[in-house]
């Protein structure tokens, strides 16, 4: 008798849950609930860049689902994440492993769309053929700064039209960097630089482009040093920069040991402003980890958004929500770009009123919305996000400077939250 009563109680409880569940959020009039939209996320989960992207995507999905999901032609459909570790940023891991993850997400997990990665350029370029084969729309939102990605779409649109990218590419990134250096020269009169790069393809290419671009502008390049990954002593190069009276120290590194470079720069009181692409200096814990010796260093982000600025309201709400959920502010630009990618997709689906690629692709090509890094628009020919220096018109990159334990946005001027500061030993 008792067993029967317990079973009845369970049935009644379950029935009440089903009846009351819709009352937790209010749907628009005439809108029904349907099966979820599956987002496949192929990402290198063991590396900071992958963690950043996953966090941004997860946060956006939770926010959208909390409001009922995506309105697909009058039917509310929640977003469902399927995440697979591509390991593509790990040394020695073959590209084939990342491709297998993308294919499994589409075939086994039923992904309607791919967002996030792969992050490594070689893996992302190879994945384009998988996406084309399965006619699956993708928004690449982490890593992959190679110009080859958008060139492949432009050269063979019909085959690769399923691929979109919000991360940007190294060409406008370098152009923006040179523009920023020129802006500082106009204000401070500095025109002597010492370039230090990591011995990896992207850093060597960036260093060479910066050297050639600055020399064309009349700059004096005091020195150019290349360091193997894992280097822990930069004192000889710093001494050369000091002796040559360089006014800029331009590092381009993604290895964690670059924090040692900053400590040595600080201790040696090298009178050159450090400014460059320095991945290890983006974490808000960097100040404490280096005893504040990253002070005055300026770090380039391929896109804005992971440090709040009033000029871009969505960056403020994103940083606040990220801090509330994860206990820390977003680290890299890939948190910002990946968060916005989900909202870009939501916007396109609702305008397309369906999930069919033949509807989604034209909708994405006509995207015009504000994101965490400015206005979001794609070039319809190569599906590359359009970027410049005005967040009201395009996506923008961001330069932050470490001041008093905080990352402060100093460039571009239209999103700056403070003014450039020089270390005391440069004044």
C-alpha positions in Angstrom: 0.0 0.0 0.0 2.8 2.3 0.9 4.7 1.5 -2.3 1.6 2.3 -4.3 1.2 5.7 -2.6 4.8 6.5 -3.3 4.4 5.7 -6.9 1.3 7.9 -7.1 3.1 10.8 -5.4 6.0 10.6 -7.9 3.5 10.6 -10.9 1.7 13.6 -9.4 5.0 15.5 -8.8 6.2 14.9 -12.4 2.9 16.0 -13.8 3.0 19.2 -11.8 6.6 19.9 -13.1 5.4 19.5 -16.7 2.5 21.8 -16.1 4.4 24.5 -14.3 7.7 24.4 -16.4 6.5 26.8 -19.1 5.7 29.5 -16.5 9.4 29.9 -15.8 9.7 32.2 -18.8 7.1 34.0 -20.9 7.0 33.2 -24.6 5.8 35.7 -27.2 2.1 35.3 -28.3 1.7 32.5 -30.8 5.2 31.0 -30.2 5.6 27.2 -29.6 8.5 25.3 -28.2 10.4 22.9 -30.5 13.5 20.6 -30.5 16.8 22.3 -29.7 19.3 23.7 -32.2 22.6 21.8 -31.8 25.8 23.9 -31.8 29.0 21.8 -32.3 32.1 23.3 -30.7 35.4 21.8 -31.8 37.9 23.4 -29.5 41.3 22.7 -27.9 40.1 22.4 -24.3 43.5 22.0 -22.7 44.8 25.4 -23.7 43.8 28.9 -22.5 42.6 30.1 -25.9 40.3 27.1 -26.1 39.0 27.6 -22.5 38.3 31.3 -23.4 36.3 30.4 -26.5 34.3 27.7 -24.7 33.5 30.0 -21.8 32.3 32.7 -24.2 30.1 30.3 -26.2 28.7 28.7 -23.0 27.8 32.0 -21.5 26.0 33.2 -24.6 24.0 30.0 -24.9 22.9 30.1 -21.3 21.7 33.7 -21.7 19.8 33.0 -24.8 18.2 29.9 -23.4 17.2 31.7 -20.2 15.1 34.0 -22.4 13.4 31.1 -24.2 15.9 30.3 -26.9 15.9 31.2 -30.6 12.7 32.2 -32.4 12.6 30.1 -35.6 9.6 31.1 -37.6 7.4 31.4 -34.6 8.7 28.3 -32.7 11.1 28.8 -29.8 14.1 26.4 -30.0 16.7 26.2 -27.3 20.4 25.9 -28.0 22.2 22.7 -27.1 26.0 22.5 -26.9 28.1 19.6 -28.0 31.7 20.2 -27.3 34.7 18.1 -28.5 38.3 18.4 -27.7 40.3 18.8 -30.9 43.7 19.0 -29.1 44.8 21.1 -32.1 47.0 23.4 -30.1 48.9 20.6 -28.4 52.4 19.9 -29.9 52.6 16.9 -32.2 48.9 16.4 -32.4 48.0 15.7 -36.1 45.5 17.8 -38.0 43.5 14.6 -38.6 42.4 14.5 -35.0 40.8 17.9 -35.2 39.0 16.9 -38.5 37.7 13.8 -36.8 36.2 15.9 -34.0 34.4 18.2 -36.6 33.1 15.3 -38.5 31.9 13.5 -35.4 30.1 16.6 -34.2 28.2 16.8 -37.5 27.5 13.0 -38.0 27.2 11.6 -34.5 26.0 14.6 -32.5 23.8 16.1 -35.2 25.3 19.6 -35.0 23.2 22.1 -37.0 26.1 24.6 -36.9 29.8 24.6 -35.9 31.1 27.5 -33.8 34.4 28.2 -32.1 37.3 26.3 -33.7 39.5 24.5 -34.7 41.9 27.2 -33.4 45.1 26.2 -35.2 45.3 27.6 -38.7 46.3 24.3 -40.4 43.4 22.5 -38.7 40.8 25.2 -39.5 41.9 25.3 -43.2 41.6 21.5 -43.5 38.2 21.6 -41.7 36.8 23.8 -44.5 36.5 20.7 -46.8 34.6 18.8 -44.1 32.2 21.7 -43.6 31.7 21.9 -47.4 31.1 18.1 -47.7 28.4 18.2 -45.1 27.0 21.6 -46.1 27.3 22.8 -42.4 27.6 26.5 -41.7 30.4 27.5 -39.4 31.5 30.7 -37.6 35.2 30.5 -36.7 35.6 32.6 -33.6 39.0 31.7 -32.1 42.6 31.9 -33.4 43.3 31.3 -37.2 44.7 34.7 -38.3 45.9 33.3 -41.6 44.8 35.3 -44.7 44.5 32.0 -46.5 41.2 31.3 -44.9 39.3 34.1 -46.5 41.2 33.8 -49.7 40.0 30.3 -50.1 36.4 31.4 -49.7 36.8 34.3 -52.2 38.5 32.0 -54.8 36.0 29.1 -54.5 32.8 30.7 -53.1 30.4 27.9 -54.1 32.5 25.3 -52.3 33.4 27.2 -49.1 30.4 29.5 -48.7 29.5 27.7 -45.5 32.6 29.2 -43.7 32.5 32.5 -41.8 35.2 34.1 -39.6 35.1 36.7 -36.9 38.6 36.5 -35.6 40.2 38.6 -38.3 43.5 38.0 -40.1 47.1 39.1 -39.5 47.2 41.6 -42.4 44.8 44.3 -41.0 46.2 43.4 -37.6 49.7 44.5 -38.7 48.2 47.5 -40.5 46.4 48.5 -37.3 49.5 48.0 -35.2 51.6 50.3 -37.5 48.8 52.9 -37.4 48.9 52.8 -33.6 52.7 53.2 -33.5 52.3 56.1 -35.8 49.7 57.7 -33.5 52.1 57.4 -30.6 54.9 58.9 -32.7 52.8 61.9 -33.4 52.2 62.4 -29.7 55.6 61.5 -28.2 58.0 61.8 -31.1 59.2 58.2 -30.7 60.6 56.5 -33.9 63.2 54.0 -32.7 62.1 50.4 -32.2 63.6 47.1 -31.1 61.7 44.0 -32.3 61.7 40.7 -30.4 59.7 37.7 -31.8 59.1 34.1 -31.0 60.6 31.5 -33.4 57.2 30.4 -34.7 55.7 31.1 -38.1 53.0 33.7 -37.2 55.5 35.7 -35.0 58.3 35.6 -37.6 55.9 36.8 -40.3 54.4 39.5 -38.0 57.9 40.7 -37.0 59.1 40.9 -40.6 55.9 42.8 -41.7 56.3 45.3 -38.8 59.9 45.9 -39.6 59.3 46.5 -43.3 56.2 48.6 -42.6 57.8 50.8 -40.0 61.0 51.3 -42.0 58.8 52.5 -44.9 57.4 55.1 -42.5 60.9 56.3 -41.7 61.4 54.5 -38.4 64.8 53.3 -37.2 64.8 49.6 -36.3 67.6 49.3 -33.7 67.5 45.5 -33.6 65.5 42.4 -34.6 65.9 39.3 -32.4 64.2 35.8 -32.8 63.9 33.6 -29.7 63.2 29.8 -29.6 60.0 28.8 -27.8 60.8 28.2 -24.1 63.5 30.9 -23.9 63.9 32.1 -20.3 66.6 34.8 -20.6 66.2 37.9 -22.7 68.8 40.1 -21.0 71.2 40.3 -24.0 68.5 41.5 -26.3 67.3 44.0 -23.7 70.8 45.3 -23.3 71.0 45.9 -27.0 67.8 47.8 -27.0 69.0 49.9 -24.1 72.4 50.6 -25.6 70.8 51.4 -29.0 68.4 53.9 -27.2 65.3 52.2 -28.6 62.1 54.0 -27.6 59.8 51.0 -28.3 60.2 47.4 -27.4 58.0 45.4 -29.8 57.5 41.7 -28.6 55.4 39.2 -30.6 55.0 36.1 -28.4 52.4 33.5 -27.4 54.6 31.5 -25.1 54.1 31.9 -21.3 57.9 32.6 -20.7 57.4 36.1 -22.1 56.5 37.2 -18.6 60.2 36.7 -17.8 61.0 39.2 -20.5 58.8 41.7 -18.8 60.3 41.1 -15.4 63.8 41.6 -16.9 62.7 44.7 -18.8 61.4 46.2 -15.5 64.4 45.3 -13.4 66.9 46.6 -16.0 64.8 49.8 -16.4 65.1 49.6 -20.2 63.8 53.1 -21.4 61.7 51.6 -24.2 57.9 51.2 -24.1 56.9 47.5 -24.4 54.0 47.3 -26.9 53.0 44.2 -28.9 51.1 40.9 -29.3 51.9 39.4 -25.9 49.4 36.6 -25.2 50.7 35.7 -21.7 50.0 39.3 -20.4 46.3 39.1 -21.1 45.2 37.2 -18.0 44.1 39.5 -15.1 46.2 37.4 -12.8 49.4 38.5 -14.6 49.9 41.5 -12.4 50.1 39.4 -9.2 52.1 36.7 -10.9 54.8 39.2 -12.0 54.8 41.3 -8.8 53.5 44.2 -10.9 56.4 44.1 -13.3 54.1 44.2 -16.3 53.3 47.8 -15.4 53.1 50.1 -18.5 53.3 47.2 -21.0 50.8 47.5 -23.8 49.1 44.4 -25.3 47.4 44.0 -28.6 44.0 42.1 -28.8 42.9 41.1 -32.3 39.4 42.2 -31.2 38.0 44.4 -28.5 35.4 43.2 -25.9 37.3 41.3 -23.3 38.0 44.5 -21.4 35.0 46.7 -20.8 34.6 50.1 -22.5 31.6 52.4 -22.4 32.1 53.0 -26.2 30.8 49.4 -26.7 27.9 48.7 -24.3 27.8 45.0 -25.1 31.5 44.7 -23.9 30.4 46.0 -20.5 27.5 43.6 -20.0 29.7 40.7 -21.3 32.6 41.3 -19.0 30.2 41.7 -16.0 28.4 38.5 -16.8 31.7 36.6 -17.4 33.0 37.8 -14.0 29.8 36.7 -12.3 29.8 33.2 -13.8 33.5 32.4 -13.8 34.9 34.6 -11.1 37.3 36.3 -13.4 37.2 38.8 -16.3 37.6 37.4 -19.8 41.2 36.7 -20.7 41.7 36.9 -24.4 39.8 38.2 -27.4 38.6 34.7 -28.2 36.2 34.9 -25.2 34.7 38.0 -26.7 34.5 36.9 -30.3 33.1 33.5 -29.4 30.4 35.0 -27.2 29.3 37.3 -30.0 29.4 34.5 -32.5 26.5 32.8 -30.8 24.4 36.0 -31.0 25.4 36.5 -34.6 24.0 33.1 -35.4 20.8 33.7 -33.4 20.2 36.9 -35.3 20.8 35.2 -38.7 18.5 32.2 -37.8 15.7 34.5 -36.7 15.9 36.6 -39.9 16.2 33.5 -42.1 13.3 31.9 -40.3 14.9 28.5 -40.7 18.1 26.5 -40.3 18.6 25.6 -44.0 22.1 26.7 -45.2 20.5 28.2 -48.3 18.7 30.6 -46.0 21.3 31.0 -43.3 24.2 32.0 -45.6 22.5 35.0 -47.2 21.3 36.0 -43.7 24.8 35.9 -42.3 26.1 37.9 -45.3 23.6 40.6 -44.5 24.4 40.7 -40.7 24.4 44.2 -39.3 24.4 44.3 -35.5 26.4 45.5 -32.5 28.7 43.0 -30.8 31.2 43.0 -28.0 33.9 44.5 -30.3 31.8 46.9 -32.4 29.6 46.7 -35.4 29.4 43.2 -37.0 29.3 43.0 -40.8 30.8 40.3 -43.1 32.3 40.9 -46.5 29.8 38.9 -48.7 32.6 37.7 -51.0 35.0 36.1 -48.5 32.9 36.0 -45.3 35.5 37.9 -43.3 34.4 40.3 -40.6 35.0 43.9 -41.6 37.3 45.8 -39.3 38.8 49.3 -38.9 39.0 51.7 -36.0 35.5 53.0 -35.4 33.2 50.6 -33.4 30.1 52.3 -34.7 31.0 51.3 -38.2 33.1 48.1 -38.0 34.8 45.6 -35.7 37.8 47.0 -33.9 41.0 45.6 -32.4 42.1 46.8 -28.9 45.3 47.8 -27.1 45.3 47.7 -23.3 48.0 49.0 -20.9 48.7 47.6 -17.4 48.3 50.4 -14.9 47.9 49.9 -11.1 47.0 46.2 -11.5 44.3 46.8 -14.2 44.1 46.5 -18.0 43.1 49.9 -19.4 42.1 50.4 -23.0 44.4 53.0 -24.6 43.8 52.5 -28.3 42.0 53.0 -30.6 41.0 56.4 -29.4 37.3 55.9 -30.0 37.1 53.1 -27.3 39.9 54.3 -25.0 39.2 54.3 -21.3 42.4 56.1 -20.4 45.5 57.8 -21.8 48.9 56.2 -22.6 51.3 56.4 -19.7 55.1 56.1 -19.8 57.3 54.3 -17.1 59.0 56.8 -14.8 62.5 55.9 -16.2 61.4 57.1 -19.7 60.4 60.6 -18.5 
